[in-house]
Amino acid sequence: MPEPYATTLHVRDTCLCLHAQRAARTLSRRFDTAFRALGITSGQFSILNSLNRPDPPTIGAVALLLGMDRSTVTANLKPLERMGAVSLDVDRSDRRGRRASLTPQGSTLLAAATPVWRAVHADIESGLDGGGEALRTALNRLS
């Protein structure tokens, strides 16, 4: 017997996963549009930002921070490496692994992208009750 249409409406109106995915896609499109002039996407901005640390992180550490698997991180690093923004090097402490770091060009790109992120982020937060803190707290609890 097929699922009743009422179930479809219930899922549409109450499913946390659906609502989170829809909001994530909307946010990504908004940031993608803002970053387009710099030649990067919102996902690439997140990766660049994740590499902005004193010591180059392992691919695993980047994956953990971004909530991705290592193969997805590696695939997403490739375009940044081709554009000269990221360098991938063998991990000296474990030759089987690799570490990723920002190149000088990548640092410059991140420095140009961060004010764009700040402006778009502030605009989005200004439209949220509580400035986004309640949403961040709830999302962090889920992850």
Order of alpha helices (4+ residues) and beta strands (2+ residues): alpha-alpha-alpha-alpha-alpha-beta-beta-alpha-alpha
